[in-house]
Amino acid sequence: MPNDMKFSIDILKIDPEIEARRVADFVADQTKNIFRRSGVVVGLSGGIDSAVMAAIAVRAVGKENVIGLILPERESNPISSSFAAKHAGQLGIDCREVDITPTVDSVGGYSKRDDYIRSLVPDFKPGYKYNISLPTDLLERDSFNFYVLQVQLPDGSIIKKRLGADAFRAITSFANIKIRSRMLHLYYASERHNMIVAGTTNRTEMILGDFCKYGDGGTDIEALSYLYKNQIYQIADYVAVIPEIIKRSPSPDTFSLPVTDQEFFFRIPFEKLDHLLYAWEKSLPEEEVSSVLGIPVDAVRRAFKDFTVKNRATAHIREMPHALS
């Protein structure tokens, strides 16, 4: 998208056929000429990004050279595996499901995590569902960017506990074990079958840091990282991702109580998020963005501030390890 294009509601529109071919050509070149491998492994989460990546990998190297791995653990949403398997079946790729619960438990221990949550919410017991979330009304009002632990009791009621920095790190460090455990299994499969691991991080996640270093960020290629989430959906329609995945709200699926990506990280509805992020990247005037998107200037300003904070705070996860030379 040229920098001199006038900002509009259509600014993120792409030709999905051209972009799908561009990504497929990149994947094919990387697989065959750079890594000199025989195929591609994709972790299928039941979400839109991995579904698109798998579909494009088929176009790049052929369905017989793509492996889809479904990697649930005991707290994963069962619908994720169901959607992933259905999409893999439609693509005709080799699809395997591996329960990574033992891997996760061997590193962090669910019981240790439960003990920690119980220290914050004494009513918590093993098997109770939980998540952590942020206020999602960033465009509506000024609010502090603090996380809340939510525990669901057997009667369906929710106990909420505001988290300090140490508590947030303690809980998310366990969640990140799940993400890094998946990458361990992906690389086992890729090395066993002489394949590369294809990442699924999009531009929206990459810029704002919504990925785990050496987890879903530890891959051989990131073919989708130049595309905003909005554009991933455009390609999803073109490559015929199953409707169940397209209609599903994006979710990290790392907590036992479901939470969307908006609730966990972005704080802004997806129909506005990418346009605001594009405008922030291009340093467009707040008044112009406000007019085009039909939201107050103060809302644009809050979004831009949030993007700046997230981008700076996560800069280290986009970098290679620092080294002396």
Protein Blocks (a to p, Z undefined) as FASTA:
>chain_A
ZZkbccdfklmpccfklmmmmmmmmmmmmmmmmnopabdcdddehiaklmmmmmmmmmmn
opklcccdddddfkbcfklmmmmmmmmmmnopacddddfklmmmmmnopmlmmmmmmmmm
mmbcghiacdddddfklmmpccddddddddddfkopacdddddfklmmmmmmmmmmmmmm
mmmmmmmmmmmnopacddfbdfklmmnopacehilmmcfbdfklmpcfklmmmmmmmnop
afklmmpccdfklafbdcdfklmmnopafklmmmmmmmmmnopafklmmmmnopafklmm
mmmmmmmmmmmmmmmmmpccdddZZ
